[in-house]
């Protein structure tokens, strides 16, 4: 089974869409809320994904950095 780490924020519609798509694809999700003790700020998330970030969600799928919702949808061929 595939696994994803999704860095997200509360009330983020793109985060919700990303998690829904991953769930539809049968992917196990480990959600890390930005601002929580596990991901205190964007700098920590940037370090985790290996690049500067300005938006959420940020998605790592099976250890490979995907990007945000748009890149995730493209990965799965969803329009």
C-alpha positions as a Python dict, from the first residue, in 0.01 Angstrom:
ca = {
    (1, 'X'): (0, 0, 0),
    (2, 'X'): (124, 348, -83),
    (3, 'X'): (183, 599, 194),
    (4, 'X'): (176, 978, 186),
    (5, 'X'): (278, 1253, 423),
    (6, 'X'): (53, 1554, 373),
    (7, 'X'): (152, 1886, 530),
    (8, 'X'): (-168, 2085, 563),
    (9, 'X'): (-354, 2357, 749),
    (10, 'X'): (-696, 2354, 908),
    (11, 'X'): (-976, 2475, 678),
    (12, 'X'): (-762, 2450, 362),
    (13, 'X'): (-985, 2342, 70),
    (14, 'X'): (-689, 2221, -140),
    (15, 'X'): (-570, 2010, 153),
    (16, 'X'): (-915, 1850, 176),
    (17, 'X'): (-914, 1776, -198),
    (18, 'X'): (-565, 1624, -181),
    (19, 'X'): (-660, 1399, 110),
    (20, 'X'): (-980, 1293, -68),
    (21, 'X'): (-787, 1202, -384),
    (22, 'X'): (-529, 1006, -187),
    (23, 'X'): (-804, 824, 0),
    (24, 'X'): (-978, 738, -330),
    (25, 'X'): (-649, 593, -454),
    (26, 'X'): (-613, 379, -141),
    (27, 'X'): (-314, 569, -6),
    (28, 'X'): (-243, 566, 368),
    (29, 'X'): (-215, 928, 484),
    (30, 'X'): (2, 1070, 762),
    (31, 'X'): (-126, 1426, 798),
    (32, 'X'): (97, 1686, 961),
    (33, 'X'): (-81, 2009, 1043),
    (34, 'X'): (137, 2319, 996),
    (35, 'X'): (142, 2496, 1330),
    (36, 'X'): (120, 2172, 1528),
    (37, 'X'): (406, 2047, 1746),
    (38, 'X'): (511, 1813, 1459),
    (39, 'X'): (538, 2100, 1207),
    (40, 'X'): (567, 2426, 1392),
    (41, 'X'): (619, 2651, 1093),
    (42, 'X'): (678, 2673, 719),
    (43, 'X'): (1055, 2655, 772),
    (44, 'X'): (1020, 2308, 924),
    (45, 'X'): (799, 2196, 635),
    (46, 'X'): (1048, 2343, 386),
    (47, 'X'): (1323, 2139, 546),
    (48, 'X'): (1108, 1823, 535),
    (49, 'X'): (1023, 1855, 165),
    (50, 'X'): (1365, 1984, 66),
    (51, 'X'): (1257, 2313, -89),
    (52, 'X'): (1101, 2647, 7),
    (53, 'X'): (724, 2639, 37),
    (54, 'X'): (463, 2910, 47),
    (55, 'X'): (146, 2705, 25),
    (56, 'X'): (-17, 2390, 154),
    (57, 'X'): (-76, 2110, 99),
    (58, 'X'): (272, 1975, 48),
    (59, 'X'): (270, 1606, -35),
    (60, 'X'): (534, 1335, -14),
    (61, 'X'): (416, 1009, -174),
    (62, 'X'): (612, 692, -103),
    (63, 'X'): (914, 900, -5),
    (64, 'X'): (906, 1114, -321),
    (65, 'X'): (817, 1482, -304),
    (66, 'X'): (513, 1546, -527),
    (67, 'X'): (423, 1909, -453),
    (68, 'X'): (74, 2045, -398),
    (69, 'X'): (-272, 1937, -505),
    (70, 'X'): (-221, 2033, -872),
    (71, 'X'): (91, 1816, -899),
    (72, 'X'): (-83, 1532, -715),
    (73, 'X'): (-380, 1544, -955),
    (74, 'X'): (-141, 1542, -1251),
    (75, 'X'): (46, 1246, -1099),
    (76, 'X'): (-280, 1049, -1100),
    (77, 'X'): (-402, 1187, -1433),
    (78, 'X'): (-697, 1368, -1273),
    (79, 'X'): (-818, 1688, -1434),
}
